[in-house]
């Protein structure tokens, strides 16, 4: 993996610096319900402010298909929240192109912050943002002084005008602190882990994690499987799984993965079942080969947690992606909650959560500060764990000995 330039390698005083951030936060009636992604970008934004840069922020919010979507997904409330957190004005321009935007950028003073309207607004007319339209990329790049900072890991797996496009037409493209952290903890750890490496995978579908499992089989010492995806493996081995969720068309694949694993894949030995997909009902803890007809598995059981804990204790590196059960329901959150506890007990290990539902679970259960790193990317984290090159990282300028302090 090439080493990429970071924000520490460049001089930004007095420069108009274009910054791609990931502010794709959940909204309800234009109210932000979770501002963690905004807070995650603060180290980069504050550094640029303190260094006297003129900071121009690009971000997207949801998908834009209609005029109504534009009204619903304006970045104005995000700019207001960022202003509150920074305790300084954030200039918001309700345009993605135009004279008003250009004049506002050109009149910025050192240390000021401006936010451009939702980059996905450009998708309303031919998906210019999402298809990395060349003219749009050139235009956005022209708004700065040749410096682009990508700090949006959540979109690093996408080739869009606001990341790869701007990078292409900027003199220099570097990672912000958040993206640099993602590269360090996920990319570098996967490629050169402290051993033993224990990977823990959950979630609903084997099909979502096929490439992750295949990549980790070459790198991990053990892969612990939980979540609904475990029932596809059990069904493939001939077990009765009751009415548990499984993928009929992935049974051969599951058998093939177990054969390739040569004992590296560790499956649960018991689970929590219920007679309905509900937080109440005839809830039981049963061995995997004793699931009653009409019952569905909704969490891993206590014996499985004890088994998994033994592997977690010996690990030097732990990577976790996907909850162990339906953690949104309190009666089926115990597996995920105790897994968090067991991982955080291992103080010698590098502990990484690869974004998505497992990150939400860890944060909601109060373990946010107990892991070495919790990724901000869902799809990007998965593709990174698969070993793929992410375009939002590949587009950054390679670090050379002579490129220090440009």
SULURDA-V699435 format. One record per helix or strand of 3 or more residues. SS is the DSSP state (hx for helix, st for strand). FROM is the first residue (numbers start at 1). TO is the last residue. If there is no record, write none. Layout:
# SULURDA-V699435
SS | FROM | TO
SS | FROM | TO
This chain:
# SULURDA-V699435
hx | 7 | 9
st | 16 | 20
hx | 36 | 40
hx | 42 | 50
st | 54 | 58
hx | 67 | 72
hx | 76 | 86
st | 90 | 93
hx | 99 | 106
st | 113 | 116
hx | 119 | 124
hx | 134 | 142
st | 147 | 150
hx | 153 | 155
hx | 161 | 168
st | 172 | 175
hx | 177 | 191
st | 197 | 201
hx | 210 | 217
st | 222 | 225
hx | 230 | 236
hx | 248 | 261
st | 265 | 267
st | 270 | 274
st | 284 | 287
hx | 288 | 290
st | 296 | 300
hx | 302 | 314
st | 317 | 321
hx | 330 | 332
hx | 334 | 345
st | 350 | 353
hx | 356 | 364
hx | 379 | 385
hx | 391 | 394
hx | 401 | 403
